[in-house]
Amino acid sequence: MIELMVTLGIFAILTAVAVPTMRTWVANNKVRTVSDALQNGLRLAQAESLRRSRQVVFALTNSTTPDTKPVAAAANATSWAIWTVPSMTDGSENPLFVQSGVLSSASAGVNVNSNGMAVACFNSMGRVVANANASVILITGGATCAPLTGTPPAQIFTISATGADRPLQVTLGAGGTIHMCDPAVPISDSHPEGC
């Protein structure tokens, strides 16, 4: 009986030590999952613009039906949607829904901070461009395909979660570069995962 009590005591101590570490690991895993989903959505939008040789809109949205237009864009959203932009603005051509994806339904508690940018337009060469016309046709909520700002021009999406100790960033560059990185690590030859 004494041996059983000692074993249970040791098990309780190990569990008490491991549970906080496990919670942090789960929160970090959720951040990584959402970051991967966002990065994959942006890369898909870019690939579709190249494949179709036309402008494509990537929009963050909270809509449960992102395949219906117009799409209600939201800066800190739970999903994304991709649409083609009609080359003719006279109404003779309709936008085409390409695909949508979920960012955080399986990862509750994860925040995607896009610094107010909810929409990105990729031109037929896969570069990020400004296009107010795409927003008029497809997007509601005041969001536009605005030009990227900063030096160098880029849009930074910061993904974090309560309990996570490793937030991640997904950076969208004007030339179409899409990079996921860890802001806590300075980028170097030995640490390419840094920002």
Phi, psi and omega in degrees: 000320179295317179299320178296317179295319178296317179298315178295323177297315178297317178299318180296320179295314179297321178295317179297326179283323187279330186299313179299321178295321179294319178298318178297317179299316179296316179297317177296323178294322177296318178299316180296320180297314180293320178299316177298318180296319179293314179298317179294322177297316178296318179293324177295317178299317179296316179296321178293324178295322177289316183295319183271350182054048178204167182287141181231142178252130172253124182231133169279136184210156172258005183294140175274351177230069182289355179275357176255140180257155357284157180269130177276104182282146178217134186296319181244081192254174181254352182216175173220158178217149179237131179227150170277153178258128179299139177283338178254129181264008182271005179088002180281350180227137182259149172297148181244125176289132182258301183192159174224165179207165182255136177265315192223020178291321178277347182239063182301142179091002179267134180252133175250108180260111182257014180053039176087350181267116183249351187224139173225136177251132175252131178278183186292352176255008177081011179266153178281129181228159174270139178202102178290332181296322179298322180291324179295321184282321192245330195248136171246170179095011176081002180280145178225163171278082184275157177293150178288148181241170178102177178231110353289161181299127182198157171247126181250123174258123179254125182246125181217169179209153175295128180091349179273142178252006180227082173293154179237161176235142169244122183251130177249114181268159182299327180282359179100004179289138179232120188223130174258134183212168179257113183293346180277351183244123176289137182290138178201176178299326181272348180226073180290349179280354181281168178260000000 
